Amino acid sequence: MRFPLLLLLAYLLGSLSGSLILGRLRGIDIRTQGSGNAGGTNALRTQGWRFALGVVLIDVGKGVLAALLALHLADRSLALPPFAQALAAGYAATLGHLYPLYFGFRGGKGGATLAGVVGALLPLALAPLFALWLLMLGATGYVGLSTVTAGLALPLAAWLAPPGERLAFAIFGTAAGLLVLWAHRGNLRRLRAGTESRFDRARILGRRRQRARS
């Protein structure tokens, strides 16, 4: 029974949404502001960088905590290795972030929590994935598109895992990438319609190309 309990604990940890907890301390519900999303990007746009930093620290930290707790408390009697159990717990924590039990099942989009899981269990993959995220952000200015791109690249990061753990991470990466894609479906619709908000200050590469053409 330990493994199901670990998944439940991870989900409950994931349900501790940083923006909603800090928002309650400030007397606001961030889901009524900006894009209506309970994530770091909307926190930055509507509440400023200090608030957003706190949100990101909480949302990354719960991914780290869920993964490491599951790795430490894994059920060794199962055929499923501890690393795979920890990945499953990290996925459960991400689901908790998207659909938090304590906040009416309306949460964020999971990017920061997934980053915490990957950083805890496969830290070698974090730098290239973050570099890809930054590259897309600098080229386009779209945070959602950058997160989707990094999420869909997660299965490729399995090659950085030890051989015995690659299959588990590839399965996790595929499932996590699809979850990120689902969570950002609204962003992709707005991109196609040309109405998606863009961080122009982050669009360094795109601005340089425009200057070069002019």
C-alpha positions, 0 to 999 in steps of 0.5 A: 500500500505504500506506493499508492499512498506516496502518489496521494501524498505527492498529489496533495503536495502538488495541490499547494499552489504557490500563487494561490497561497501567497495570494490569500496572504495578500487578500487576492485570488490571482485567478481573477486577474490577468490571464486567470492562470495560477502560475508564475507568469501571471503572477509576474504580470499582475503582482510583480517579480517578488511575488512571482519569485515566491510563487516559483520557489514554492512550485519548484520546491514541491516538485523537488520534495515530492520526488525526493520523498518518493525516492526515499520512501519507495516501496522496495517490495514492488517490481517498479524501481524507486526511480520510477516510483519517484517519477510517478510521484513527480507526475502526481505532484504536477497533476496536483498543481494543475488540479489542486484539491484545496483550490477548486481544482483550478491551478497552474500549468505545471512547468515549474513543478515539472522543473523541480521533479527533473532537477531532483531526479535527473539534474543533468537534464535541467540545464539543456531543457532550461537553455531550450526554454530560454532560446525559445523565449528569446526568439519568440517572447512567448512563455507558453510556447517556450514551456511547451517546447521544453516539455515536448523535449523531455523524452529526449532527456532520457539519454542523459539518464543512467541506462537502467533508468532511461526507459522510465524517464522516457515514459515519464517525459512523454506523459509529462510533455503531453500534460504540458501540451494539454495545459497550454492548449489555450495558449496555442489557440491564442497563438494561432489566432494571433492574440497570445500575450508576449514578453517583448522584453524577453524577445532578444533574438527576435528583436535583433533579427528585425533590426538586422532586416531594417 
